[in-house]
């Protein structure tokens, strides 16, 4: 009985942090970043700390709410669907953040408030309950190029994971 009450309390607190079915905008700043970088002198890849990227705006445009099963056989639960964009601070152009599993589908946000999407080869994971965000750029290294540059546009092409916080601005 005690565990049943604990589970009910946990479910109630989770839904209290769910992303509401309405538009929302967050200003996000990266506080720490690290990953891999090719060391030309040693001729090998090494771990590295990186300067955090510019802040960005994460914009959620509410589309609809549905009832779905998270997996086969599970009970139907409410899920909110959003169109998500990412705009680097100082820029006027945004990038669509696509569904990680199906780029044509809107972003699904379940009762736990987690949001995952992919824009410009970077995956964004955002948790509304604690306003934490993590990004992952997992390109480079596995492509076989032993350098830090992307041959297409000469930008850094090093795998990076970054973490920070977002502040709701509307």
Phi, psi and omega in degrees: 000319182299316180294329178295318177295319178297318179295318179297319178295318180298316179296319179296319181288328178295313182293337178292337181259000182299149177289123184294151180284066176205165180297147178208149178228136182233138174261119188246136176236137178270131183255334181212144179211143178204171180170219181243146177216140180280125178267108183299320183292317181275348181057046175203161179278140181224161175289154183209150169263141180239153173291131179302144178293172176298154173298164179212164178253130177252114185248128180249121177251114182294135179248307184193166172240142178221173172247125182218163171268134179292327176208164184303130179091350180278159179290156177290136178226158178289138175221132178262142181249135183227154163261132185237138174230155177237130179231120178294142179305134180088355181258154175255355180252139180252163176244133176294134175259115190265155175301131183295325183272331183207100189299343179275343183271153175292169180280126179268132176236112181278180183301340180282350176083004179282141177231132176229132177205172184228126177224131176051049178066013178243131176267135179248130174236121185233134178244111183295331184291333178233005179058027176268146178228146175225139178239151178219122174251106188250039178252157184096171182063296183290345179286351177090354179277115179269072174201177183257010185246148172271124183298336183286317185223013175062019174276163176302137181233050183249137178301132185219139170239134182225152181221148180194201182229157178237147177241127179290129182247356171200000000 
